[in-house]
């Protein structure tokens, strides 16, 4: 049975944090909120606990896990840090940034997907921070959902996917950001953006002299290519029904959506402004057209809602590739298995 406990995110109850940390210490699995999405946590130094994460999620074993630490300097225990790591940490940690570094032996290969690097993050969420600190170890934690499905942004999503498959779920309310962390790999003193998030490419350029955007941010990995970070290779964040992204001028996209509503069994993920032109049936609004942060927060919940509508196809706008839009673009093209329709 999965134990479900509620913890006040603004003032976490210490006795409940201890209870959850004891599960981690004993090799169990705990789902917990972060500022990005809910994570599924286990002791990052325990190879068998990490394997339990993969089993519970149905996650491919070559898909690396992120390990979460209490303070940026704790990275020294698990990885070989660099000057650039500490520059990034000073600017963005605690917060929604993950940095990939060469791993130390204390981190088992079952955590890193067989890679000799490890992805490290220091979350800012009070519950996550308290749980990691009380566990006394780094906590390996991918998103707390079944592999491939939309990431969970509230406890109800976790319960829907993982109830009965893990030891404990902490209900700490809705996540603030709604998309997973930005992932950067440091190579030869250079930052390579592997997954965009709330720490944008533009923000990284304020700290790093040079930031390379990996082609995998917007394109497919080759079938036999090993993923360097979570979310790079496999179909991710996906609803059950096929998702198609509409690329074109705003008026043309709205026209296509209107025609689809009249002739297809479809659902639409759209902007607040769109609703004036569309039938409200099977329509899900995720925020104003220019409010990319609101769209990010609402996206995964919208994909889950669309699933429950039992339609045959889902249509959504293709996001821009600047600022937070790049993170939305990255998640949506994976959810859509790179299916983009020009209109």
N, C-alpha and C positions, 0 to 999 in steps of 0.2 A: 504494500500500500504506500502511496505517496502522501507524505504529511504536507499540508498546506498551512503556512503561518503568515499572518499579516504583521508587517513592521512599518512603523511610522518613518517615512523617508526623511522628514525634516528633523526628527529626533529619535534615531533608532534605539529601541529598548535593548539594553545591554544583555539581559538574560536570554533574549531570543537570538541575539547574535552569537552568544556562546553556544547555544543549542545547535545552530546551523554550522558553526565552525567545528564542533565535535564530529558532525557527519563527514566533513572534509578530512579531518584528521584520521578518521577510521577508514578512509578509502572510498567513501560514498560520493554521491552526486547531488549537488544543490543548485537549483535554478535561482538566479537572483537578478535584481534590476541594476542596470548601469545607466549613465546619462544617454547612451546611444540606443541599445536594445537590451533585452534580457539575455544573460549568459548562462550556460550550463557548466558549473564549476566542479573541479576535482583537483586534488593535490598534483601540482605540475611536476613534482619529483618522483611520483609513483607511477611506474609504467603500467601496472595493471589497472589503476584508476583511470588513466588516460584511455585505455582500451575500452573501458566501460562507457566513456563518452561516445566513442565511435559506434558502439553497439546500440546504445540508447537512441541515437539520432539516425542510425542507418547511414553513417557518413563514410565515404571512401577513405581508406587508411592512408592514402598519399596526400590528403588534404590537411595541411598543417593547422595546429591550434595556436591561438594567442595565449600567452601567459600574462597574468595580471599581478602587478606588484603594488605594495603599499605606498612607497615613496620612490621617486626616480633613481635615487642612489642604490636602491635594492637590486637594480639591474646588474651590479657588480658580482652578485652571487651566481648569476645564471648566464651571463654573456660577457664578451670582451667589448667594453665600451670605447667610444672615441670622443674626441673633442666636439665633433658635429652632433653626436647624440646628446651631449649636455647642453649645447646651444638650443637644440630642438626641445629638450626637456624644460629648460628655463622658460621658453616661450609658450609651450603648449601643454605642459603636464603640471598637475593632474588634469586630464582632459581627453578628448576624443582622438588621440594620436597613438598609433602603434609604430614602433621602429624595429626593423629586422637587423640583427647583429649576429656575428659568429657565436655559437653556443658553447657553454662549458659542459663538462661531462655530467654534471648534476642533473641536466635536463635530458631525459631519455628520448631516444629516437621515435618512440611511439607518440610523443607529443609533437615532434617537428615534422612528421610525415616522412621520416628518413633523411631529412636535410641536416646539414651541419650548421644551420643557422636557426635562430629562434626569434619569434615575434613577441615583442614586449610592450605592454601598455600599463599605464598608471591611471585608473579611472577616478573621476571626481565625485561620483555619486556617493552620498554618505553611507548607504547600506553596503555597497560594494567595498568601499574603503575600509569600513569597520570589519566586514567579514574576512577580508584578506589579512588585515592586521591581526585579528584574533586567531586565524588559522595558523599563523606562524610560518607560512610558506607561500610561494607564488601559487596562484590558482589558474590552472589551464581552463579556458572557458570560450568555446565557440558560442554562437547564438543558440538559444534554448528552444529549438524547433526541430521537427523532423527534417532530415537533410533534403535540401532543394526547395522546401516550401517557404513562404514569406516569413521573414524574421519576426519574432514576437516583440511587441512594444507595450504589452500589458500582461498581467498574470493570466488573464483569461485565455490568451493565445497559447501560453505555455501549457496550461491545463488541458486545452484541447488536443495538443500534440503529444505531450509527454506524461500525462497522468497515468500512473501504474507502471511507468518505465524507469523512474528515478526515485531517489529517497525523499527529497524535500523540494518544495517550491515556496520561495519567499514572495509574497504579494506586497510590493512596495509602490503600487500605483503605476501610472503611465510614465514612459520614458520621455525625456525632454527633447531629444534630437530626432530619434526615430530611424536613423540610418547608422550602420556600423561605422566604426572608426576609420579614419584615414590611415593607410598603411604606406610607410616609406622604408625602402631598403637603403642602407648606407654601404657604398662600395667605393673604395679608393678615395674617400673624402667627399664623395658626390652623393646626392640624394636622388633616388629613383622612386617616383610615385607609382605604386602598384595598385592601390585602391583609393579613390577619392572619397572624401567625407566632409564633415563640418570644418575641419582644418583644410582649407581650400588650397589649390595650386598657387593662387595669388598670395595667400597668407604665408605659404612655405617660402616663396621668393623673398619675403621680407626678412627671412632668417638665413637662408642658404644662398650662396652666390650663384648656384646653378641647380636647377631641378629638371630632371628628365621625366617625361611622362611615358610610362611603359606602353607599348602598343596594345598590351592585353587589357588596358583600361577601356578601350573602345572596340577591340577586335577579339576574335576567338583565339584561344591557344590551340596548337596542333594536338591531335588526339593522343600522341605519345609523349607530349611535352609535360614535364613535371611542374605543378603549380608552385610558385615561390611564396605565395601567401593565400589565405582563405579567400574564396569567392572568385578565383581567377579562371578555373578550368571548367567546372561543371555548371549545368543549368541550375540557376539559383533563384531564390525569392519568387518561385513560380506558382501561380494558381493552377488548378486542375485544367481549366479550359484554356485553349490557346489564346495568347495575348499578341495583338498586332499593334505596332506603333505607327502612327500616321504622321508622315513627314510632308509638309507643304505650308503654304500661306495660311494664316489663321482662318480666314473666311472659307478657304477650300476644305480645311479639316472639319469645320463645323458643318459645311454642306454634306461632306461624306458621312459624318455621324448621323445627320438627320435622315439621309437615305437609308443608312444601315438600320436605324430604328424602325423604319417603315417596312423593311423587307427581310430582316434577319432576326433570329433569336439571339440578340447580343446584349451585352452590358457595356456601359461607357464609364471610363474614369476621366473626369474632365475638370475644368476650372470653374470657379464661382460664376464668372461672367458668361460661361457657356449655357448655363441653365435657362437663360431667357430665350434661347433659340431651340432648346431640346425638350422632348417629352421627359417628364420626371421619372417615368417608369425605367427601372434598372439603370439609373444614372447615379453616379457617386462623385461628389465634388470633393476635391482635395485642397482647395484654397484658391486665392486670387492668382491670376495669370503671372504676375510679377513677384509673388511672394514665394520664393523657392524654399525658404526655411519651413513655412507652413506645409508646403507640398511634401517635403521630406518627412516631416513628422507624421503626416497622414497616409503616406504611400502604402506601407505594408498592411495597415489595417484595411485600406481600401481594396487591396488585392484579396485579402481574406473575405471581405464582404462580397466581392464580386463572385467568389467561389460559391457562396451560399445562394446566389441567385439562380444557379443551375441553368445558365445560358450556354450556348454552344461556342461563343467567341467573345473576347473582350477587346475593346478598342481604347487606346489612350494616345494623348499627344506625345510626340517625340520631343524631349526636353532640349534646351540649349546646352552648349558645352562650356559655358563660362561660370565661374563661381561655384555655388552649390549645385548649379545645373549639371555640372560634370558628374557629380555623385549620383544625381537622379538618373542621368543618361546611362551611367554604368550599371545601376541596379536594374533599370527597365530593359535594357537590351539583353541582359541575362535572363530575366524573367520571361522575355519574349523569344528566347533562343535566337536572338538576332533577326527576328522577323520584322522588317520595316517596309511599309507600303507607301510609295510616293503618290500623293493626291494632287 
